[in-house]
Amino acid sequence: MRRSLLVSIMMLIFLIEGTWMNWLIPVDWQSRILVSPHLVLIVILFIGIYWNRHYGLFFGLGFGLLHDVVFYGPMIGTFCLGYGLVGYMAGLMPFRNERNILTTLFIVAAGIFGFEWLIYGIYRLMNVIHTPPDWSFLRHIFPSIVTNLLLALVFYIPLRKLMERVRAPQRVKEQE
C-alpha cells in the first residue's frame, strides 16, 4: 500500500518534470546553456540511499524506460540504463548509512554527474550528438548538476520524511 503511494507520487513528479520545469527555467538561460532538471532521478537516488540498491535499480529501470518512451526519442534504453545504474550505485555507496544532508547531497551530485556523462558518452558513441566534451560539460552537465542539487536541497526534508514513512512498516516486520 505504501509503495503504491510512492509510485503515485513519482508519477506526479514525472508529470511535473515534463510539463512545468521547462517554464521555471529563465528564457535567457535557455539560449546560452542547457539545463535538464531530473526530479525523478533525484527521487530514485533517494530511494537508493534510504532503502537499498535493489529498489533503486528497479525504480530506475521502470521510470527510465518511461522517460525513454515518453520524452526522449533518439534511442530507447539510454535513460533506462542510466537511471537504473545510478540508482543501484547510490545504494552501494559505503557512507550512505550516515544519512545526513551533506552525504545525501554528495551522492545526489555524484549520481547526476555520472548519469549526465553516461548519457553524453552513449550519444557521442552512437553519433547522436557531435559536441566536444568541454563544451558539453560547461554548457550542459555542470549547469544541470547545480540546478538538480538546488532542487535536491529544496526537496531534501519532504523526500527524507517520505522515505522514512514508506519504509517504517517494513522495519517492524523485520524485527519480529
N, C-alpha and C positions, 0 to 999 in steps of 0.2 A: 504493500500500500504506500509506504513512504518513498520507495524508489520510483513509483509511478508519479508521485509529486515532483520528484527531481527531474524526471523526464519531461513532465509538463512544463516546468519552469525553464528547462533548457530549450524546449521548442519555442517558448515565448521569447527567450533571449535570441534564438536563431532568427525569429521574425524581426525582432528589433534591430539586430545586426544587419539584416538585409535591407531594411527599409529606412529607419531613422538615422543610422550612424553616418550615412553619406551627407545628410543635411547638417549635421553638427560640425563637420569639418569645414573651416573657413574656405571661401572661394579662392582667396589669394594663395593659400597653401596648395590647393589642387592644381594650380598651373605650374608650380615650381617643384613640388615634392609629391610623392605618392604615399599616402598613409592608409594602411589596412588595419582597421580595428577588428580584433578577433575575440569577441566576447565569449563565444562558445569554447574557444581554445583555452581561455583563462579558466573557465569552469572545469574543463577537462583536466587542466593542470592541478586545480584544487582537489579534484576527485583523486588524482594520482597521489597527491601529497597527503591528504587527510584520510583516505580509505586505503587503497593499496594499488599496486601496479596493474593487477588484472582488471579491475574496474576502470582504471584509466585507459587501458588498452581497448576494452570493449566499447566504452562510451566514445573513445576517439575514433575507432573504426566505424561505428554507426553514424555519428554526426559528421565525420569526414566524408563518408560516402554520400550522405545527404547534401553536403556542400558541393561535392563534385557534380552531382546530378542536377541540383537546382541552379547553382550560380556559375561555376567555372567550367568552360567548355573545351579548352584545348586538349585535355586528356582526362580520362576517367581514372581515378585511383590515386592521384597525387596527394590530394588533401586527406583521403582515407589513410594512406600510408603515413603522411606527416603527423596527423592528429593522433593516430594510434601509437606511433613510435614515441612521440613526445609525451603522451600520457603514460606510457609504460616507463619511460626513462625518469619521469618525475617521481614515480613510485619506487625507483631504485636508488635515489639519492641517499647517501649514507647519513646525512644530518637532517633529514626531513622529520625525524621524530621530535626535534626541538620545538617545532611548530610555533615559532614566533614570527612577527611581521617581517623581520629582515631576512630570515632564511626562506620564508614563503615568497617574498618578492624577488629574491635572488634566483630561486628555482623557476619562477614565472619568467623572469628576464632571460635566463639560460634556455628555457623551453621555447620561447618565442624566437630567440636568436637562432636556435637550432632548426626550428621549423621554417623560418624565412630562408635560411641558407640551403636547406634541403630542397625546398620548392624552387629556389633560384637554380640550384645545381641540376635538378631534373629537367627544368625547362630549357636551360642552357645546353645540356647534353642532347636533348631531342630537337634542338634548333627552333624552339618556340619563341625564344627571345634572343636578342643579339647584343644586349647591353654589356659593357665591361663590368667586372666585379666592383671596382672602386666607385663607379657611378651608381650602381645598384645599392651598394652599402650606404653611401652618403645621401642619396635621394629617396630611397625606399625602405631599406632594412632598419637603419638607425632611427628615422622618424617613427616607424611602426613600433619599434621596441619602446621608445619613450612614451608614445601615445598609449600603448597597451599597459605599460607599467602604471601610468596615471589612472587608467581605468581599473586595474587590479587594486590599486591603493584605495580608490573610491569604493569598490565593492568588497574590500577585504573583510570587514566586520559582518555584513549580511551573508556572504558566502561561507565564512567560517562557522557562523551560527547554523546555517542551513546544513552544512556537512556534519556538524555535531548532532543536530536534531534528527537528521535522517539516519545517522549511524547509531544513535543511542539505544534503540531497542535490540539491536543485534549484539551489543556488548553484554546485555543482561542474559541473553541466551547462551553466549559463550561461557559465562561464569557458572552457569548451572550444571 
